[in-house]
Amino acid sequence: MAELRILFSEVTRLEFRWSEDQEFYFVPGYKALIQSSGMVYFSLDPYDDTVAAIDPRDASVIEAHGLLADFVMKSG
């Protein structure tokens, strides 16, 4: 079992859609890009996660100046 912790710094955009009918947030795929401006683009529900480009149809988007990720293994 493992845990992924992601810390975004200086967030400029945060767009999440949530339905009260759902009890959890399912992540079917993701897209993480560094834009030419140096900003980080992160989508937890991309329209097409095989295309390394920003798509206006991407959902659950975070844009920030920085991203720090930490992967922690947990004993079972």
Secondary structure, 3 states (H helix, E strand, C coil): CEEEEEEEEEEEEEECCCCCCCCCCCCCCCEEEECCCCCEEEEEECCCCCCCCCCCCCEEEEEEEEEEEEEEECCC
